[in-house]
């Protein structure tokens, strides 16, 4: 079960548009994907679950993948976060 911890650098964290992009990306893969902040872990393919984390700029989130395309899924979500969800700055 690969996992990675990343710090959110975009201005709004995992809210609204970035959360939607995150969930849309997660849903492209067959594997199970979870995202967690502090002690709360949720399904990365559910917009309401991702929003419930309340992850903001500067927060660390951990993404875990499990299944046939787990490595590709982790890399895609890592790239999305590292690109600041396409936001400036």
C-alpha positions, 0 to 999 in steps of 0.5 A, spaced: 500 500 500 503 506 497 503 512 501 505 519 500 504 525 505 504 532 502 503 539 504 498 543 501 501 550 498 495 552 494 491 558 497 484 554 499 487 547 500 482 542 499 476 546 498 471 547 492 475 547 486 481 543 488 477 538 492 473 537 485 479 536 481 482 531 486 476 527 487 475 527 479 482 525 478 482 519 484 476 516 480 480 515 474 483 509 477 480 502 479 484 502 486 482 504 493 484 511 495 484 514 501 486 521 504 487 523 511 489 529 515 491 528 522 487 522 525 481 523 520 482 518 514 476 518 508 475 516 501 478 520 496 473 518 491 467 522 495 467 529 494 463 530 501 468 526 504 474 530 502 471 536 504 470 534 511 477 534 512 477 541 512 484 541 509 487 548 508 493 551 506 499 549 510 496 542 512 499 535 511 495 530 507 497 523 507 494 519 500 494 511 500 492 507 494 491 500 494 489 496 488 492 494 481 493 501 479 495 504 485 502 507 483 499 511 477 494 513 482 499 516 487 503 519 482 497 523 479 494 525 485 501 527 487 502 531 481 496 535 482 497 537 489 505 539 487 502 543 481 497 547 486 491 544 482 493 549 477 493 555 481 498 561 481 503 562 486 
